[in-house]
Amino acid sequence: MRNNIFKIDYQIKTLKRARISSDIVNHNFLIKLSENQILNKINNFASKVEVLVELGSNSCIGEMYSKRNNCLFISIDNSIDFLKQNSSSNNNLVIDENNLPFKQETVSGVISCLYLDSVIGSENLFSNIYKILKNDGFLIFSIFGTKTMENVKECFIKIEEKKYSGISLRFNPLFDIDLIGNDLKKIGFKNVIVETEIIKVKYNSLFKLMRDLRGMGVTNNLLNRSKFFTPKSLFDEVNKFLIKDNKNKEFLVPFEILTLTAWKDNL
């Protein structure tokens, strides 16, 4: 039942990626922060990277690394428009991350920067990544953790319960720091490291936050999301709740960024 409730709608995800393709540079401050962290990790690896694959063409990691190290860099996204506008690779594939078209043990490393958006189906995804990695291959990816926008989610729940005596399925289920590392180990990954950082961003309007979320592609892609029109009055009430008791009419929004590094053993 849980899989059905939280299933991702890849068609709407593709449409949303296409819509933000030309404007993501105005909203990608968290992506850039994560990009630098992942690039620094790869640059410190001793092993040679021959084939590097990025899931989601959000970053310039592959371009910056491949120029220095002369590796084959392949960028994967579910939106051709996003790839055309933002990919830093000459080798682009338009598929979703659940259909990786690589032979087993042919990829040196897989990276992803704030692109994977749901825990549902992640075990299958990570299992497929494990299979295509060479021995000594690595997986490095960043994702939003469960503490992301905690205060905003709580406000929506309180206001919706008050107005409608129930809540809507508004947010994708996010990754739990206590579970994701163990999930990778069960698949077979070794030397799994999970790092967490909470970035607090100041906003003076819920609507500015929503523009940033849309601009980064961090929106509700659930198949069973509410299809009914949400009246502006709901957002207005949430906004008032967030800024109340604050003379500057501002509020802080936490974004928990989990960065995971895992290796496939040299058997």
JOLINCOR-V891299 format. One record per residue. N is the residue number from 1. RES is the residue in one small letter. PSI is psi in degrees with one decimal (none if undefined). Layout:
# JOLINCOR-V891299
((N/RES/PSI) (N/RES/PSI))
This chain:
# JOLINCOR-V891299
((1/m/-40.0) (2/r/-40.1) (3/n/-37.5) (4/n/-42.3) (5/i/-42.9) (6/f/22.1) (7/k/138.6) (8/i/137.3) (9/d/96.1) (10/y/-24.3) (11/q/-46.0) (12/i/-32.5) (13/k/-42.2) (14/t/-43.7) (15/l/-41.8) (16/k/-38.4) (17/r/-39.4) (18/a/-39.7) (19/r/-34.0) (20/i/-0.4) (21/s/-35.0) (22/s/-4.3) (23/d/1.7) (24/i/-27.9) (25/v/-20.4) (26/n/-2.7) (27/h/8.9) (28/n/29.1) (29/f/-35.1) (30/l/-35.5) (31/i/-42.6) (32/k/-39.3) (33/l/-47.0) (34/s/-36.9) (35/e/-47.1) (36/n/-38.7) (37/q/-43.2) (38/i/-42.6) (39/l/-42.6) (40/n/-37.2) (41/k/-47.3) (42/i/-39.2) (43/n/-23.0) (44/n/-3.0) (45/f/140.2) (46/a/-31.0) (47/s/149.9) (48/k/134.4) (49/v/115.8) (50/e/-40.5) (51/v/118.5) (52/l/128.5) (53/v/131.2) (54/e/128.2) (55/l/115.4) (56/g/124.9) (57/s/48.9) (58/n/-28.4) (59/s/175.5) (60/c/17.3) (61/i/-52.3) (62/g/-42.2) (63/e/-47.6) (64/m/-37.9) (65/y/-44.6) (66/s/-31.2) (67/k/-38.3) (68/r/-31.7) (69/n/0.0) (70/n/50.6) (71/c/163.6) (72/l/122.0) (73/f/125.6) (74/i/128.3) (75/s/131.5) (76/i/134.0) (77/d/157.8) (78/n/-2.2) (79/s/121.5) (80/i/-32.6) (81/d/-40.7) (82/f/-41.3) (83/l/-44.4) (84/k/-37.9) (85/q/-31.5) (86/n/-15.6) (87/s/137.2) (88/s/14.9) (89/s/152.4) (90/n/-0.9) (91/n/95.2) (92/n/141.0) (93/l/129.5) (94/v/92.1) (95/i/163.4) (96/d/162.6) (97/e/-9.9) (98/n/-0.8) (99/n/58.4) (100/l/121.7) (101/p/45.0) (102/f/148.1) (103/k/159.4) (104/q/140.1) (105/e/47.8) (106/t/-7.5) (107/v/133.2) (108/s/-39.5) (109/g/148.4) (110/v/131.3) (111/i/158.6) (112/s/136.0) (113/c/99.0) (114/l/47.3) (115/y/-40.5) (116/l/127.5) (117/d/10.4) (118/s/143.3) (119/v/-19.5) (120/i/124.1) (121/g/0.8) (122/s/-33.0) (123/e/-41.2) (124/n/-41.7) (125/l/-50.5) (126/f/-31.8) (127/s/-42.2) (128/n/-38.5) (129/i/-42.3) (130/y/-40.8) (131/k/-38.0) (132/i/-14.9) (133/l/141.3) (134/k/163.6) (135/n/136.5) (136/d/9.6) (137/g/160.0) (138/f/157.0) (139/l/123.0) (140/i/125.1) (141/f/152.8) (142/s/145.9) (143/i/162.8) (144/f/132.6) (145/g/176.8) (146/t/-18.9) (147/k/-3.9) (148/t/125.2) (149/m/34.0) (150/e/-45.8) (151/n/-36.3) (152/v/-42.5) (153/k/-43.1) (154/e/-38.8) (155/c/-43.3) (156/f/-42.0) (157/i/-46.4) (158/k/-44.9) (159/i/-42.0) (160/e/-39.3) (161/e/-37.3) (162/k/-42.8) (163/k/-38.3) (164/y/-0.1) (165/s/35.6) (166/g/170.7) (167/i/157.4) (168/s/160.4) (169/l/84.0) (170/r/-19.9) (171/f/139.3) (172/n/144.7) (173/p/128.8) (174/l/171.0) (175/f/138.8) (176/d/127.8) (177/i/-29.9) (178/d/-12.3) (179/l/-36.4) (180/i/-40.2) (181/g/-43.4) (182/n/-35.9) (183/d/-41.7) (184/l/-39.1) (185/k/-39.0) (186/k/-33.1) (187/i/-28.8) (188/g/-4.9) (189/f/146.2) (190/k/164.4) (191/n/46.1) (192/v/124.6) (193/i/127.8) (194/v/119.3) (195/e/144.5) (196/t/144.3) (197/e/134.3) (198/i/117.3) (199/i/123.7) (200/k/121.2) (201/v/131.8) (202/k/132.3) (203/y/150.8) (204/n/6.3) (205/s/135.8) (206/l/-33.8) (207/f/-31.6) (208/k/-40.7) (209/l/-45.5) (210/m/-37.0) (211/r/-40.1) (212/d/-41.1) (213/l/-45.7) (214/r/-40.6) (215/g/-28.6) (216/m/-9.9) (217/g/16.2) (218/v/74.9) (219/t/177.2) (220/n/109.8) (221/n/18.3) (222/l/137.2) (223/l/-33.4) (224/n/23.3) (225/r/159.5) (226/s/130.6) (227/k/-0.6) (228/f/147.7) (229/f/130.3) (230/t/119.0) (231/p/146.1) (232/k/-27.5) (233/s/-31.8) (234/l/-46.9) (235/f/-36.2) (236/d/-42.2) (237/e/-39.8) (238/v/-41.9) (239/n/-44.4) (240/k/-38.8) (241/f/-38.5) (242/l/-34.6) (243/i/-3.0) (244/k/150.9) (245/d/14.1) (246/n/110.9) (247/k/-23.3) (248/n/-1.2) (249/k/43.6) (250/e/160.9) (251/f/152.0) (252/l/137.2) (253/v/120.4) (254/p/135.1) (255/f/112.5) (256/e/117.0) (257/i/117.5) (258/l/130.0) (259/t/121.9) (260/l/136.4) (261/t/129.5) (262/a/150.8) (263/w/148.9) (264/k/125.2) (265/d/149.5) (266/n/97.3) (267/l/none))
